[in-house]
């Protein structure tokens, strides 16, 4: 775990070995907990400077890292509406968090929890409180490893994004997740069977001023996977990933076809690291998705997961990620969609205490029932580390959405949104 500062970091990429669920799920839970970690390698952003890294607190073998983020700034389109209905507001975000982990040479136990309160001064009814908690452990059994983890998160979905409902109030939702994996190491071979179970529950949307139930989106997703890794040479591996994904929707309204489905995925590719300038991972394959309702025809989809990291200089990192897969649709009566996303990020260490960053991303949702949405994100940022206990960040992010219609109902209208934030982070 990156000491102190990584408490509620958004996962930058889906872990091939430990995360069988694609889409939104990996971004909801804190890393630094066994079972929710990724292994993106050392970058300009993630590498440690001991004199600028919080030491944390210690209780016997347990290292504890409390943090507090306070951010203020301006959101030009809080509701995510088209230009005619755009409403901006100054905002204040307060986000305390705590993470703890053992520093044993073998085995590990970790936990993390966070809260986030967002207040909009000009639109007080848009305020929200989010929170997450996760705990996990890793047991080393000879050369093998058993990992078990569990997490709960309570979040809000805002309108104006790809595959969202055109709501005028944030939609509360909760996710409970349980996962287990067992890594078997046999020389050049590594086999990782895993099980992941997630329960999703949604509150009401507000459409035309009226509460509208989103219970039809409640679902239980069970994913079984097997990853096979063969080491061609140190840091150079062949990968084969198989997944079986079952989805059950318990609250489909009477008269509507059920969205229950069973999916099967097969991906193969390479994980290559020259330990100097390049690291890349590429998985390419397909998914067959079968629906319980005869009205929804089976879907065969080309899917992919890729990540390329380039170090043009010791002070600069460029990372490109790409994913293509099937997702669940937010709209009632739509069986799903193909979701494609590409992100390019650049980090540059201007000084040891001053980091510059930029990113650009593209998202596209192609709905099984017809219709398409595209979105983009661009942003820049600067982080100044004052000392090992405090840092300040200045960021600006611009997003946009262009959409058509699904087979069931209009999607969120076209919009643009800019968010500028000044964030102070304190950590022990």
N, C-alpha and C positions, 0 to 999 in steps of 0.2 A: 504494500500500500504506500502511496506517496504521502509521507508523513504530514499530518496536520491539515494540509490544504485540500486534499481530496476527501470530501465528506459526502457531498451530494452531486458529484460530477455526472453529467450526462454521458452515457457510453458512446464513444465515437464510432465503434464498429461492432457488428455481431460476432461474438466469439465462435469460431468454427467448432471447437471441441466441447464447449460447455453450454451453449445456448442454442436450443433447437427451435425456438419460437422466433419468427421474423416479425418485422413491422414495428409497432409502437412499443411492445412489451419491454425490450431491453433498455429503453430510455427512462423507464419509470422508477427503477430501483437503484439505490446507491452502490457504487463499486467500493472496493476495499473490504468486502465481505466474501469469504470463501463461497463459491457458487455463483456470485454475481460479478466476478472479476473478468476482465479481458486482458489480453497480452499484446498490446499494440507495439511494444518495443520502446526503446528510449528515443525521445524526440527533444527538440529544443524546449518545448513546453513542459515535458514531463521529467526531464533530467533534474537531479538534485543539486542544489548549491547548499552544502551543509550550514554555512553561516547565514543563509537567508531562509532556512526551513525551520518551522516551528518544532521545538523539541517535544512538545506534548507533556502530559502528566504520566506518572508511573505508579501502579499499584501492583507490587510483586512482579509477576511476569506479564502483566497487562499494561499496554500502552494506550493512553486515552487522549483523544484530540478534540477538544471543543472549538467551535468556530461561531462567528456571528457575522452575517452579511447585512449591511444596510445600504439600500440603493434608492436613488431618487432620479427622476427624469420625466420625459414627456412621451406619451403615446398618441400618435396623430389619428388613430382610428380604433378606439377601444372596442367597439362593437363589430369591427370587421365588415362594415357596410360598404356599398358602392359610394361613389363620390357625393351623390346627392344627400345621402344620409350619414355622412361621416361626422363623427364627434370625437374630439380629442380631449385629453386631460393630463394634467400633471399627476404623478403617482409616487407612492412610497412603498417599498418592499422591505420587510424585515424577515430574515431567515436564519434562525439559530440552528445549529446542528452539532452532533457529537458522534464520534466513531471510536471504536476500541478494538484492539486485536492483540493477540499474544505474539511474543517474539521468540517462540521456541524454534530450535533448529529442525525439529520434525513435528508434524501435526500443527494445526492452527485452528483457533476459534476467533471469530470476529462478529461485530454487530455495529449497526449504524442507525441513527434516527435523525429526522429533520422536520422542521416546520417552516412554512412560508406563508406570510400574511401580506396580501397585496391590497392597497387602498388607493382608490382613484378620487382625487379631491373634487373634480368636476362632475363625476358620475358615481356617487357613493353606493348606489345599488349594484354596481359591477364588482365590488370588492369580493375577495375570496380568500379562504384559508386552505392550504394544502399541506399534506404531511405524508411521510413514508417511514417505514421501519423494516429492517432486515437483519437476520442473524443466520450464521452458517458455520460449518466446521469441516475441516479436512483431516482425515485419518490416514497416515502413511502406514501401509501394510507391506513391509519389504520394499519392493520397487513399485508396488501398486498404490493407488490412492482412491479412497472413498470420500466423496463430497456430498453433503446434505445441506440444504439451505431453505429458508422460508422467508416470505416477505409480505407486507401489507402496505398498500398505498391508497390514499384518498386524494383525488385530484379534481380538476375542473377542465372541461373541454369548451373552448371559446369558438365562436362562429368565425367565419371568414377564412378558414383554412381548407386544404384539400381534403375531401371526404368528411366534411362536417355538416351539421344541420344549421340552417339559417335561423338561429335562435337569438333573441335579444337579451338573454340572461345566460351566464355560463352554466353548462350542464355538469352537475356533480356526478362522479363515477368512482367506483372502488374496484381494486383488483387484489385478490389474494393469490399468492403463488407458492408452490412447493416444488422443489426439484432435487433430484439425486443423480449422481453419476459415479461410475467406477472405471478408473483408468487402469488397464492391464498393460504392463510394459514387459515385452519379451524381445530383447535385443533390438533389432531395427524396427520391430513391429510394435505398434501401440493401438489397442482396441479400447473404445470408450462407449459402452452402452449407457444410455441416460433416459430418464423419465422426467417430464415437466407437466404439471397440472396447474391451470390458471382459471379462476372464477372471476367473471366480470359482471358488475351490477351498475345500472345507470339510474340517475334521477330524472326529473322532468325537464324538458325544454320549454321555452316560452316563445310561442309563435302567434303572431297577431294579438299579442297581449294576453293570451290564454295558456295555462299550463298544458303541455302535451306529453303524454307518457312516452318514455323511451325504453320501457321494460322489454320490448321485443328485441332489444340489442343485448339483453342479459344472456350470457353463454358460459359454458364450461368447455375448455379446450384442453385436451389431453394429447401430449406429444411423446412418442417413443422414438428414440434415435439410436443409431450406431455409427460411430466415426472410426474409420480405419486409417491409420497413418503409417506409412513406410518411409524410413529414413534412407534416402539415396546417399547422402553425405551430411556432415554436420550442418544444421540449419537449412537443409534442403530436403523437402518431404513431398511424397505423393499422398493425396487425400481422397478418400471415398466416404461420402456421407449419405445415409439412408434415413428417412423419417416417415413415420405414420402419424397422421394428425386427425383426431376425431373432434367434431364440434357439435354440441348439443345446445339447443335454444329452448328453455323451458317455458317461456312466456310469449309465444307467438299468438297474436289475437285470433279469435275464432273466425274461420272463413279465409284466413291467409295461409298460403303454403309455407310449410316449415323450411327453415334454412339449414336444418341439420345436414351435415356432410361428413365424408371420409376422404382424406387426401393422402397421397403417397408421393414422396419426393426421392429423387436419386440425383446426386451431384458428384462430380469428380473434378480434380484439379491439382494444383501445385501450391506449395508454401515455400518460398525461396527467400533467403536472407544472406547477402554477401558480407554481412557484419561490417559494412563500411558505408556504401553510398546508396544502395537499393535494398528495399524489402518489398515483396509483392506476394499477394495471395489471390488465387483465382479459382473459383468453383463454378462450373457450368453444368446444367442438367435440365430435368423436366419434372413437372408435377401433373399427376392425374387426380382430378377432384370429382367425386361422385356425390350427388345430392339425393336425399331421401324422397323429396317431392318430385314426381314425374314432370311437373311443369318446368323445372330447372334442368336443362340438359347437361351432361358431363362436360368438363372442361379439361383440355390438355394444354399446358402452358410451359413455355421455355422460361426457366428461372436461372438466376445468376447471382453470385456474391463475389465482389472483388475489392481489393484494397492495394494501393501502390503508394509506397513512401519513398521519397527521394531526398537525399541530403546533399544539395549542390555545394554547400560550404558547411563547416562545422557549426556555424551560427544560424543556419537556415534549414527549415524543414518544409517540404511540400508533401501533402497527402491527398490522394484522390480515392474516393470510395464510390462504388456503384452497386446497386441491388435491384433485382427485378423478381417479383413474386406475386402471389395472390393474397388478397386481404379480404376482410369482412366489410361490407358496405354499411354506412350509417343510415341510409335511406330504407324505409320500410318497403318490403316486397322486392328488393334487389338482392340477388344471391351472392354477389361479391364483385371483385374488381381485380385488375392487374395493376399493381403499384410499382412504379419505376422511380428511383431517386438517384441522383448523382451529385456529389459534393466535392469541391476542391478547396483545400485550406492551406494557408501559408503562415508560418510562424518565423519571426526573425528576432534574434537576440541582439538588440542594438547595444545594450550594455548588460552586464550581469544582473542588474536590478531593473532593467527596462526591456519589456517584451512587446513587440508589435505583431499584430495578427490581422488576417483578412480571410474571408471565405465567400464562396459563391455556390449556390445550389439550385437544382432543378428537380421538380416533382411532377409526376403525371399519373393520373388515375383514369384507367379505361374500364368502364363499367360493363359487366356481363350483359346487362339489359339494354345497352346503348348509351351513348353520351361519354364525354371526356372532359376532364379538368386538368389544367396545368398551373403550376405555381413556381415562383422563383424566390430565392433569398440571396441577398448580398449584405455583407457587413464588414466593418473594420473595428479594431479595438487596440487599446494600449493598456498595459498593466505595469505599474511602478511599485516595486517592492521597497517599502520604506525601511523595514528591518524584518527580523524573523517573526515578529508578532503582528505586523500590519502591512497591508498593501492596498492600493487604490487602482481602480480600473475605470476607463472611459470607453464606452462602446456605442456603436450605432448600427442598427439592423433595419433593412428595408425589405419588405415582402410584398408580393403581388399574387393575384389569383385571377385566372381566366377560366370560365366554365361554360358548359352547355347544360343539358338536362339529362337526368337519368330516365329510366323507363317508368319510374314511379312518380317523381315530383321534381320541381326545380331544385337545383343545387344552390349553394351559397352564391350570391351575386358577385360580379367582378369587383375587385377592390384592390387598393394599395394601402400599405401601412408602414409607418416609420416609428421606430422606438429608439430613443437615446437614453442612456443610463450612466450615472456616475455611482460606482459601487465601492464601499469601504468594507474590507474584510479584516476581522480581528481573529487571531488564533493563538492558543497557548502551546 
